[in-house]
């Protein structure tokens, strides 16, 4: 079993307001993410710095243990609160979800600590699987004030899914499209 995690704690600084609450194709981004993951993961955690805007969301609201540490702080919180050994992390600003890609990724957890797709030459750490075994590396990086997501990968067994591998199930890379600006919202 895998715990679903929606990282909704971002400041949305480039967007100008809380994008998790923005309407995308008739529903708020956070509700859209909940709908995507609720059939594939259990429980479903919505991790954020401030719980109040999310009251009523159909997931378990969890406040960041160490606030304002970005996605790495959210992953720390999720790993600590997950009843399972694995979490699947999805950023709230990624409005699409291809279930076949999730299934492909979960098939690679054996003998690994992280399962992460590579897209355009970069990791997609906010659409990835993390084992509880990542906790020491995450904590070390937070203590060192190293918040870059992939920086803690060096100490772990990472399964990288190449584009060739994942494009068989998500040929357009829909899963990795995200909304950082109002222009991105309009474009998508």
C-alpha positions in Angstrom: 0.0 0.0 0.0 1.1 3.5 -0.8 0.2 6.8 1.0 -0.8 9.6 -1.3 0.7 13.0 -0.6 -0.4 16.3 -2.1 2.1 19.0 -1.4 0.0 22.1 -1.0 2.1 24.2 1.2 3.9 26.4 -1.3 3.8 30.2 -1.1 2.7 30.5 -4.8 5.1 33.5 -5.0 5.3 33.5 -8.9 1.5 33.0 -9.2 0.6 35.8 -6.8 -2.0 33.9 -4.7 -2.7 30.4 -3.4 -2.9 28.4 -6.6 -4.1 25.3 -4.9 -7.4 27.0 -4.5 -7.6 28.2 -8.1 -10.2 26.8 -10.4 -8.9 24.5 -13.2 -11.4 23.1 -15.6 -14.3 23.4 -13.1 -12.6 22.4 -9.9 -9.9 23.7 -7.5 -6.5 22.3 -8.1 -6.3 20.7 -4.7 -9.7 18.9 -5.2 -8.5 17.8 -8.6 -5.4 16.2 -7.1 -7.4 14.6 -4.4 -9.7 13.0 -7.0 -6.7 11.8 -9.0 -5.0 10.0 -6.0 -8.0 8.8 -4.0 -8.5 5.8 -6.1 -4.9 4.8 -6.1 -3.5 5.6 -2.6 -4.7 5.3 0.9 -4.6 7.3 3.1 -4.4 10.6 1.2 -2.5 13.4 3.0 -2.7 17.1 2.1 0.5 18.6 3.5 0.6 22.4 3.9 1.9 25.2 6.1 -1.5 26.5 6.8 -4.5 24.2 7.3 -7.3 26.7 7.3 -7.7 27.2 3.5 -8.1 23.5 3.1 -10.9 22.7 5.6 -13.4 20.6 3.7 -10.9 19.0 1.4 -11.5 15.2 1.2 -8.1 14.1 2.5 -6.2 14.1 5.8 -4.8 17.6 6.4 -1.3 17.6 7.9 0.6 20.7 8.9 4.3 20.8 8.1 6.3 19.7 11.1 9.1 22.2 10.2 7.3 25.0 8.4 8.6 27.0 5.4 11.1 24.4 4.3 9.6 23.9 0.8 8.8 20.5 -0.7 11.5 18.8 1.3 9.8 19.8 4.5 6.6 18.5 3.2 8.1 15.2 2.3 9.6 14.9 5.8 6.1 15.5 7.3 4.5 13.0 4.9 7.1 10.3 5.7 6.6 10.8 9.4 2.8 10.7 9.2 2.4 7.9 6.6 1.2 4.5 8.0 2.9 2.8 5.1 6.6 2.4 4.1 6.1 4.3 0.8 4.6 7.6 -0.2 3.6 9.0 -3.6 4.2 12.7 -3.8 2.3 15.0 -6.2 2.6 18.7 -6.2 -0.8 20.5 -6.1 0.2 22.6 -9.1 0.4 19.5 -11.4 -3.2 19.3 -12.7 -2.9 16.1 -14.7 -2.5 12.4 -13.6 -1.9 9.4 -15.8 -2.8 6.3 -13.6 -0.7 4.0 -15.8 2.4 6.0 -15.0 1.7 5.7 -11.3 1.3 1.9 -11.8 4.5 1.8 -13.7 6.4 3.6 -11.0 5.0 1.4 -8.1 6.3 -1.6 -10.0 9.9 -0.4 -9.4 9.9 0.0 -5.6 11.7 -3.2 -4.8 15.4 -2.7 -4.0 15.0 1.1 -4.2 14.4 4.1 -1.9 13.2 6.5 -4.5 11.4 6.1 -7.8 11.5 9.3 -9.9 10.9 10.0 -13.5 13.5 12.0 -15.6 11.9 14.7 -17.8 13.8 17.0 -20.2 17.0 16.0 -18.4 15.8 16.8 -14.9 14.3 14.7 -12.1 10.6 15.2 -11.4 10.8 15.0 -7.6 7.3 16.3 -7.0 5.8 13.4 -8.9 7.8 10.6 -7.3 7.7 7.7 -4.8 9.7 7.9 -1.6 10.4 5.1 0.9 10.5 5.7 4.7 14.2 4.8 4.3 14.7 8.4 2.9 14.0 9.9 6.3 17.7 10.1 7.5 18.8 11.7 4.2 15.9 14.2 4.2 16.6 15.2 7.9 20.4 15.6 7.2 19.7 17.9 4.2 17.2 20.0 6.2 19.7 20.3 9.1 22.3 21.5 6.6 19.8 23.9 5.1 20.1 22.1 1.8 16.5 22.2 0.4 17.1 21.2 -3.2 15.0 18.1 -3.7 17.4 15.9 -5.6 20.4 16.8 -3.3 19.4 14.0 -0.9 19.2 11.4 -3.6 23.0 10.8 -3.5 22.8 8.7 -0.3 19.9 6.6 -1.6 19.1 3.8 -4.0 17.3 5.7 -6.7 15.4 4.2 -9.6 15.3 6.8 -12.4 12.6 6.2 -15.0 13.9 7.5 -18.4 11.7 9.3 -20.8 11.8 6.4 -23.1 10.5 4.2 -20.3 7.6 6.4 -19.0 6.6 7.8 -22.5 5.1 4.4 -23.2 2.3 5.2 -20.8 2.3 9.1 -20.8 3.6 10.0 -24.3 2.8 13.7 -23.9 4.3 14.0 -20.4 1.0 15.3 -19.1 1.9 14.2 -15.6 4.7 16.7 -15.4 2.9 19.8 -16.6 2.7 22.4 -13.8 1.3 25.8 -13.1 3.7 28.4 -11.8 2.3 31.5 -13.3 -1.1 32.9 -14.5 0.2 32.4 -18.0 0.7 28.7 -17.3 -2.9 28.5 -16.1 -4.2 30.0 -19.3 -1.9 27.8 -21.4 -3.0 24.6 -19.8 
